[in-house]
Amino acid sequence: MGDLLESLAFWMPRQRWYGTKGRDPRLTVVADWPLDDAGARLLLVRDEAVQPAIVYQVPVVRRSEGSVPPGSLIGPAAEGQVWADATTDPAFTDLLYGWVTVGGEVGTAQDGFIGIALVTDPADAPAPRATARVLSGEQSNTSLIFRPEGEGRPVICKLFRQVNPGINPDVELQSALAAGGAAFVPAAIGEVRGTWVTPEGVPVSGSLAFAQEFFEGVEDAWRVALDAAAAGEDFAARAHALGASVAGMHVALARQFPTVEPDQADRAAVVGAWERRLAIALAEVPALAPYAERIRAVYAAAATAPWPALQRVHGDLHLGQVLDTASNGWVLLDFEGEPLRPISERLRPDVAVRDVAGMLRSFDYVSGAVADDDGAAVRAWVIAAQQAFLSGYRETAGAAGAGDDALLAAFELDKAVYEAIYETRNRPDWVGIPLAAIGRLAPLD
């Protein structure tokens, strides 16, 4: 195991899902589940290079040298053999497909995991066997597309790379919405939950994987919006329908999960997060300095404005989290929330306006991604799309559904401040997009 951990410490930082860039992993084994007699194993490894430590899920398989697909090699094993990433190996993917479509148990209830099939109607069940392909472009997780042999619908299964005690909100919220008959989320197929022991000796359980209906040959709302804006096509009706879908999600979540009226502590926690983000931005984005007092004034107005009841929300909503489907219309995905926020925060009731603001900011980014000689035409397209989205949202959620204007402005502004930090660090040529938004939301006198 020591040699494998050394290889993982070298291999993991090179993976897109590894969350502690720039540091050498300090790994210990949390769980080690043998899957077959040929060397397939499912590992949970704890990385203490950062605090709080992160637990990663790493399926591995032992194979002969030269038989491993490009990019899957982890490191040497026994003589003539190597360790490889098992997400590209049928020894693991066949088992995973079975766990989420049929069910099954590995290990014991105290130290193991169990696959849970969520499809109860045999007519809707996926085919018993399928080929697997890892989806490219994933960030914090690894998704596999399972295509059944013969007839049957394809399935997408998300393998959570960072695992935490408790049910992942992506599993919890989407399963509840799908079970309630919502057409704006994919049908839930199955999940995998595991049980392991913390360093303190406490047994905990959490989500390892989640499988859903896969929509073939569709585009996300970001690509659809970009194409429409570039062609000068009216997007108001589509944006209105998207607003109604987002509001429908919030209405359903408020009905299926507890809501709480925000008290002063709740307000202070949100405003405090805005202030901390602003402090970071002012240190890293000099162009923000003239707007600092106006930004704080917007935050102060929101702090005393009417707030809706706190409820479960998407938490990281933007156009890239929405699919354009022929059968279901707009379909919302990826309910994990912001990956960098602690799981305990992502599970708490929040302000639904956060999702609305995220979508409005996403529409604004279209203006920076579409070429336009003077910018006026695309800017007009963005404004019309944002207004139509808000109209669709409020018609479904109610007059106060999007929150008080002051509250919505503050959440939009906080999102733009975050974007200014991100763009300065990663895409300096794009920083003008959030800076322009900040100038509109917190104009100088």
C-alpha positions as CSV (number, residue, x, y, z in Angstrom):
1,M,0.0,0.0,0.0
2,G,2.9,2.3,0.7
3,D,4.1,2.2,-2.9
4,L,0.6,2.8,-4.2
5,L,0.2,5.8,-1.9
6,E,3.5,7.2,-3.2
7,S,2.3,6.8,-6.8
8,L,-1.1,8.4,-5.9
9,A,0.7,11.4,-4.3
10,F,2.4,12.0,-7.6
11,W,-0.6,11.3,-9.8
12,M,-3.5,13.0,-8.0
13,P,-2.2,16.6,-8.3
14,R,-2.2,16.2,-12.0
15,Q,-5.9,15.4,-12.1
16,R,-8.5,18.1,-12.8
17,W,-10.6,17.0,-9.8
18,Y,-7.7,17.4,-7.3
19,G,-8.7,20.3,-5.1
20,T,-5.4,21.4,-3.5
21,K,-3.3,22.7,-6.3
22,G,0.3,23.8,-5.6
23,R,0.8,21.5,-2.6
24,D,2.2,17.9,-2.2
25,P,-0.5,15.5,-1.0
26,R,-0.1,13.9,2.4
27,L,-2.2,10.7,2.0
28,T,-3.5,8.1,4.4
29,V,-5.9,5.3,3.6
30,V,-9.4,5.7,5.0
31,A,-11.0,2.7,3.3
32,D,-9.8,0.0,1.0
33,W,-12.5,-2.2,-0.6
34,P,-11.3,-5.1,-2.9
35,L,-13.7,-5.5,-5.8
36,D,-12.4,-8.6,-7.5
37,D,-9.5,-11.1,-7.5
38,A,-7.7,-9.4,-10.3
39,G,-6.6,-6.2,-8.5
40,A,-9.5,-3.8,-8.7
41,R,-10.0,-1.8,-5.5
42,L,-11.9,1.2,-4.4
43,L,-9.9,3.5,-2.1
44,L,-10.8,6.4,0.1
45,V,-7.7,8.4,0.8
46,R,-7.4,11.3,3.2
47,D,-5.2,14.3,2.2
48,E,-3.9,16.4,5.1
49,A,-2.0,18.8,2.9
50,V,-4.8,21.3,3.7
51,Q,-7.1,21.8,6.7
52,P,-9.7,20.6,7.0
53,A,-8.4,17.5,5.3
54,I,-10.1,16.3,2.2
55,V,-11.2,12.7,1.6
56,Y,-10.9,11.5,-2.1
57,Q,-12.5,8.5,-3.8
58,V,-9.9,6.8,-6.0
59,P,-10.9,3.5,-7.8
60,V,-7.7,1.7,-9.0
61,V,-7.0,-1.5,-10.9
62,R,-3.8,-3.5,-11.3
63,R,-2.9,-4.4,-14.9
64,S,0.0,-5.6,-17.0
65,E,2.4,-3.0,-18.4
66,G,1.3,-1.8,-21.8
67,S,-2.4,-2.6,-21.4
68,V,-3.4,0.7,-19.7
69,P,-5.2,3.4,-21.8
70,P,-3.3,6.7,-22.2
71,G,-3.7,9.0,-19.3
72,S,-4.8,6.2,-16.9
73,L,-1.4,5.1,-15.6
74,I,-0.9,5.8,-11.9
75,G,2.4,4.0,-11.1
76,P,4.2,0.7,-10.8
77,A,2.7,-2.3,-8.9
78,A,4.2,-5.8,-8.8
79,E,6.8,-6.8,-11.3
80,G,5.4,-6.4,-14.8
81,Q,2.3,-4.7,-13.5
82,V,1.1,-1.2,-13.0
83,W,-1.7,0.6,-11.1
84,A,-4.2,2.5,-13.2
85,D,-7.3,4.7,-12.8
86,A,-10.2,2.2,-12.8
87,T,-12.7,4.6,-14.3
88,T,-11.4,3.5,-17.7
89,D,-11.4,-0.2,-16.9
90,P,-14.4,-2.6,-17.4
91,A,-13.5,-4.4,-14.2
92,F,-14.7,-1.3,-12.3
93,T,-17.2,0.3,-14.6
94,D,-19.2,-2.9,-15.0
95,L,-19.6,-3.1,-11.2
96,L,-20.5,0.6,-11.0
97,Y,-23.2,0.2,-13.6
98,G,-24.6,-2.7,-11.7
99,W,-24.6,-0.9,-8.4
100,V,-26.7,2.0,-9.7
101,T,-29.1,0.0,-11.9
102,V,-29.6,-3.2,-9.9
103,G,-28.0,-2.5,-6.5
104,G,-25.5,-4.5,-4.4
105,E,-23.4,-4.5,-1.3
106,V,-19.6,-4.6,-0.8
107,G,-18.1,-5.0,2.7
108,T,-20.3,-4.7,5.8
109,A,-22.7,-2.1,7.0
110,Q,-20.0,-0.8,9.3
111,D,-17.2,-0.6,6.7
112,G,-18.4,-0.9,3.1
113,F,-20.8,0.5,0.6
114,I,-24.0,-0.3,-1.1
115,G,-25.5,0.4,-4.5
116,I,-29.1,1.6,-4.5
117,A,-31.3,1.3,-7.6
118,L,-33.9,4.1,-7.6
119,V,-35.9,2.9,-10.7
120,T,-38.8,0.9,-9.4
121,D,-40.7,0.3,-12.7
122,P,-39.0,-2.6,-14.6
123,A,-40.2,-1.0,-17.9
124,D,-38.0,2.1,-17.1
125,A,-35.0,0.1,-15.9
126,P,-31.8,0.4,-18.0
127,A,-30.4,-2.6,-19.9
128,P,-28.4,-5.1,-17.8
129,R,-25.1,-4.4,-19.5
130,A,-23.5,-1.3,-20.9
131,T,-20.3,0.1,-22.3
132,A,-18.7,3.0,-20.4
133,R,-16.9,6.2,-21.5
134,V,-15.5,8.9,-19.2
135,L,-16.9,12.3,-20.0
136,S,-14.2,14.8,-20.9
137,G,-14.2,18.3,-19.3
138,E,-15.2,17.3,-15.8
139,Q,-13.8,19.4,-13.0
140,S,-14.4,18.3,-9.4
141,N,-15.9,14.9,-10.2
142,T,-15.7,12.2,-12.9
143,S,-18.7,11.3,-14.9
144,L,-19.2,8.2,-17.0
145,I,-21.7,7.7,-19.8
146,F,-23.1,4.2,-19.9
147,R,-24.5,3.1,-23.2
148,P,-26.6,-0.1,-23.0
149,E,-25.9,-3.1,-25.2
150,G,-28.9,-3.5,-27.5
151,E,-31.9,-1.3,-26.8
152,G,-32.1,0.8,-23.7
153,R,-31.6,4.4,-22.6
154,P,-28.1,5.7,-21.8
155,V,-27.2,6.6,-18.2
156,I,-24.8,9.2,-16.9
157,C,-23.1,8.4,-13.5
158,K,-21.2,11.0,-11.5
159,L,-18.4,9.6,-9.4
160,F,-17.8,12.0,-6.5
161,R,-14.1,12.5,-6.1
162,Q,-14.3,14.5,-2.9
163,V,-16.5,12.6,-0.4
164,N,-18.0,13.9,2.8
165,P,-20.2,12.5,5.6
166,G,-23.9,12.8,4.7
167,I,-25.8,12.7,1.5
168,N,-24.4,14.9,-1.3
169,P,-26.9,17.7,-2.1
170,D,-26.7,16.7,-5.8
171,V,-28.2,13.3,-4.9
172,E,-30.6,14.6,-2.2
173,L,-32.1,17.5,-4.1
174,Q,-32.3,16.0,-7.6
175,S,-33.7,12.6,-6.3
176,A,-36.4,14.5,-4.3
177,L,-37.3,16.7,-7.3
178,A,-37.4,13.7,-9.7
179,A,-39.5,11.6,-7.3
180,G,-41.9,14.6,-7.0
181,G,-42.5,14.4,-10.8
182,A,-40.4,17.4,-11.8
183,A,-39.6,17.4,-15.5
184,F,-36.9,20.1,-15.1
185,V,-34.4,17.6,-13.7
186,P,-33.2,14.2,-15.1
187,A,-34.8,11.1,-13.9
188,A,-32.8,9.5,-11.0
189,I,-31.5,6.0,-11.8
190,G,-29.5,5.0,-8.7
191,E,-26.8,5.9,-6.2
192,V,-23.9,4.5,-4.3
193,R,-23.4,5.2,-0.6
194,G,-20.4,4.2,1.5
195,T,-19.5,3.8,5.2
196,W,-16.1,4.5,6.6
197,V,-14.4,5.4,9.8
198,T,-13.0,8.9,10.7
199,P,-9.5,9.3,12.3
200,E,-11.4,9.7,15.6
201,G,-12.9,6.2,15.2
202,V,-16.4,7.4,14.3
203,P,-18.3,5.6,11.6
204,V,-19.8,7.9,9.0
205,S,-21.5,7.4,5.7
206,G,-21.7,9.5,2.6
207,S,-22.5,9.6,-1.2
208,L,-20.0,8.0,-3.6
209,A,-21.9,8.1,-6.9
210,F,-25.1,9.1,-8.5
211,A,-26.7,8.0,-11.8
212,Q,-29.3,9.8,-13.9
213,E,-31.0,9.8,-17.2
214,F,-28.7,11.0,-20.0
215,F,-30.0,13.3,-22.7
216,E,-28.4,12.4,-26.0
217,G,-27.1,15.0,-28.4
218,V,-28.2,18.2,-26.5
219,E,-26.5,21.4,-25.8
220,D,-26.3,23.4,-22.6
221,A,-28.0,26.8,-22.2
222,W,-24.7,28.6,-22.4
223,R,-24.0,27.4,-26.0
224,V,-27.7,27.9,-27.0
225,A,-27.6,31.5,-25.7
226,L,-24.2,32.3,-27.3
227,D,-25.5,31.0,-30.7
228,A,-28.7,33.1,-30.4
229,A,-26.9,36.2,-29.4
230,A,-24.3,35.8,-32.2
231,A,-27.1,35.4,-34.7
232,G,-29.1,38.3,-33.3
233,E,-32.1,36.0,-32.6
234,D,-34.7,37.0,-30.1
235,F,-34.2,34.9,-26.9
236,A,-36.9,36.4,-24.8
237,A,-39.3,33.5,-24.9
238,R,-36.6,31.0,-24.1
239,A,-35.3,33.1,-21.3
240,H,-38.8,33.5,-19.9
241,A,-39.3,29.7,-19.9
242,L,-35.9,29.3,-18.2
243,G,-37.0,31.7,-15.5
244,A,-40.1,29.7,-15.0
245,S,-38.1,26.5,-14.7
246,V,-35.8,28.0,-12.1
247,A,-38.8,29.3,-10.1
248,G,-40.5,25.9,-10.4
249,M,-37.4,24.4,-8.9
250,H,-37.4,26.8,-5.9
251,V,-41.2,26.3,-5.3
252,A,-40.7,22.5,-5.3
253,L,-37.7,22.6,-3.0
254,A,-39.6,24.9,-0.6
255,R,-42.4,22.4,-0.6
256,Q,-40.2,19.3,-0.1
257,F,-37.7,20.6,2.4
258,P,-38.0,22.8,5.5
259,T,-37.8,26.6,5.2
260,V,-36.8,29.0,8.0
261,E,-37.4,32.7,8.4
262,P,-34.0,34.5,8.5
263,D,-33.0,36.1,11.8
264,Q,-30.3,38.7,12.4
265,A,-27.7,36.0,12.7
266,D,-28.6,34.6,9.2
267,R,-28.5,38.1,7.7
268,A,-25.2,38.9,9.4
269,A,-23.6,35.6,8.1
270,V,-24.5,36.5,4.5
271,V,-23.5,40.1,4.8
272,G,-20.2,39.1,6.4
273,A,-19.5,36.8,3.5
274,W,-20.0,39.7,1.1
275,E,-17.7,41.9,3.1
276,R,-15.0,39.2,3.3
277,R,-15.1,38.7,-0.5
278,L,-15.0,42.5,-1.1
279,A,-11.9,42.7,1.1
280,I,-10.1,40.1,-1.0
281,A,-11.2,41.8,-4.2
282,L,-10.0,45.2,-3.1
283,A,-6.5,43.7,-2.4
284,E,-6.3,41.9,-5.8
285,V,-8.3,44.1,-8.2
286,P,-7.1,47.8,-7.9
287,A,-9.7,49.0,-10.4
288,L,-12.4,48.2,-7.7
289,A,-11.1,50.8,-5.2
290,P,-13.3,53.7,-6.5
291,Y,-16.4,51.6,-6.0
292,A,-15.7,50.3,-2.5
293,E,-18.0,52.7,-0.6
294,R,-20.8,52.4,-3.2
295,I,-20.6,48.6,-3.0
296,R,-20.8,48.7,0.8
297,A,-23.8,51.0,0.6
298,V,-25.6,48.4,-1.7
299,Y,-24.8,45.7,0.9
300,A,-26.1,47.8,3.7
301,A,-29.4,48.5,1.9
302,A,-29.8,44.8,1.3
303,A,-29.2,44.0,5.0
304,T,-32.3,45.9,6.1
305,A,-34.5,45.0,3.1
306,P,-37.2,42.3,3.2
307,W,-35.8,38.8,2.9
308,P,-37.7,35.7,1.8
309,A,-37.7,32.6,3.9
310,L,-34.5,30.6,3.6
311,Q,-34.8,27.3,1.7
312,R,-32.7,24.7,-0.1
313,V,-31.3,26.1,-3.4
314,H,-29.2,25.0,-6.3
315,G,-26.2,27.0,-5.0
316,D,-24.1,27.3,-8.2
317,L,-26.6,28.1,-11.0
318,H,-25.5,29.4,-14.4
319,L,-26.3,28.7,-18.0
320,G,-23.8,25.9,-18.1
321,Q,-25.8,24.0,-15.6
322,V,-28.9,23.8,-17.8
323,L,-29.6,21.5,-20.8
324,D,-31.9,22.4,-23.7
325,T,-33.9,19.2,-24.3
326,A,-36.6,18.4,-26.8
327,S,-38.5,16.2,-24.4
328,N,-38.4,18.1,-21.1
329,G,-37.5,21.7,-22.1
330,W,-34.9,23.3,-19.9
331,V,-33.4,20.7,-17.5
332,L,-31.3,21.8,-14.5
333,L,-28.2,19.9,-13.4
334,D,-25.4,19.7,-10.8
335,F,-27.0,20.6,-7.4
336,E,-23.8,20.2,-5.4
337,G,-23.5,24.0,-4.9
338,E,-20.2,25.8,-5.1
339,P,-17.5,23.1,-4.7
340,L,-15.2,25.3,-2.6
341,R,-17.9,25.9,0.1
342,P,-17.9,23.4,2.9
343,I,-20.5,20.6,2.6
344,S,-22.1,21.7,5.9
345,E,-22.9,25.2,4.3
346,R,-24.2,23.7,1.1
347,L,-26.7,21.6,3.0
348,R,-28.2,24.6,4.9
349,P,-31.3,26.6,3.8
350,D,-30.1,29.6,1.8
351,V,-31.5,32.7,0.0
352,A,-33.1,31.6,-3.3
353,V,-32.1,35.0,-4.8
354,R,-28.6,33.6,-4.9
355,D,-29.6,31.3,-7.8
356,V,-31.4,34.2,-9.6
357,A,-28.4,36.4,-9.4
358,G,-26.1,33.7,-10.7
359,M,-28.3,33.3,-13.8
360,L,-28.5,37.0,-14.4
361,R,-24.7,37.2,-14.2
362,S,-24.3,34.3,-16.5
363,F,-26.4,36.1,-19.2
364,D,-24.2,39.1,-18.7
365,Y,-21.2,37.0,-19.7
366,V,-22.7,36.5,-23.2
367,S,-21.7,40.1,-23.9
368,G,-18.0,39.3,-23.4
369,A,-18.1,36.0,-25.4
370,V,-19.8,37.2,-28.6
371,A,-18.0,39.4,-31.0
372,D,-19.7,42.7,-31.7
373,D,-18.2,45.8,-33.3
374,D,-19.7,48.3,-30.9
375,G,-21.2,46.0,-28.3
376,A,-24.6,47.8,-28.4
377,A,-26.5,45.0,-30.1
378,V,-25.3,42.2,-27.8
379,R,-25.8,44.4,-24.8
380,A,-29.4,45.0,-25.8
381,W,-29.8,41.2,-26.3
382,V,-28.4,40.6,-22.8
383,I,-30.8,43.1,-21.1
384,A,-33.8,41.7,-22.9
385,A,-32.8,38.1,-21.9
386,Q,-32.3,39.1,-18.3
387,Q,-35.6,41.0,-18.1
388,A,-37.5,38.0,-19.7
389,F,-35.8,35.6,-17.3
390,L,-36.9,37.7,-14.3
391,S,-40.4,38.0,-15.6
392,G,-40.7,34.2,-16.1
393,Y,-39.3,33.7,-12.6
394,R,-41.6,36.1,-10.9
395,E,-44.7,34.9,-12.7
396,T,-44.1,31.4,-11.3
397,A,-42.6,32.2,-7.9
398,G,-44.9,35.1,-7.1
399,A,-44.4,38.8,-7.0
400,A,-41.7,38.7,-4.3
401,G,-40.2,35.5,-5.6
402,A,-36.9,37.1,-6.8
403,G,-36.7,39.0,-3.5
404,D,-36.6,42.7,-2.9
405,D,-34.7,44.7,-5.6
406,A,-32.1,45.8,-3.1
407,L,-31.5,42.2,-2.1
408,L,-31.2,41.0,-5.7
409,A,-28.8,43.8,-6.5
410,A,-26.6,42.9,-3.6
411,F,-26.4,39.2,-4.6
412,E,-25.6,40.2,-8.2
413,L,-23.0,42.6,-7.0
414,D,-21.4,40.0,-4.7
415,K,-21.3,37.6,-7.7
416,A,-19.6,40.2,-9.9
417,V,-17.0,40.9,-7.1
418,Y,-16.2,37.2,-7.0
419,E,-15.9,37.2,-10.8
420,A,-13.5,40.2,-10.7
421,I,-11.3,38.1,-8.4
422,Y,-11.5,35.0,-10.6
423,E,-10.9,36.8,-13.8
424,T,-7.9,38.8,-12.4
425,R,-6.3,35.5,-11.3
426,N,-7.2,33.4,-14.4
427,R,-8.4,35.4,-17.4
428,P,-7.3,39.0,-17.1
429,D,-8.7,39.8,-20.5
430,W,-12.2,39.1,-19.2
431,V,-12.1,41.2,-16.0
432,G,-13.9,44.1,-17.9
433,I,-17.1,42.1,-17.8
434,P,-17.6,42.0,-14.0
435,L,-16.1,45.5,-13.7
436,A,-18.7,46.9,-16.1
437,A,-21.4,45.1,-14.1
438,I,-20.1,46.6,-10.8
439,G,-20.2,50.0,-12.4
440,R,-23.9,49.5,-13.2
441,L,-24.9,48.0,-9.9
442,A,-22.9,50.4,-7.7
443,P,-22.6,53.6,-9.9
444,L,-20.3,56.4,-8.8
445,D,-22.0,59.7,-8.0
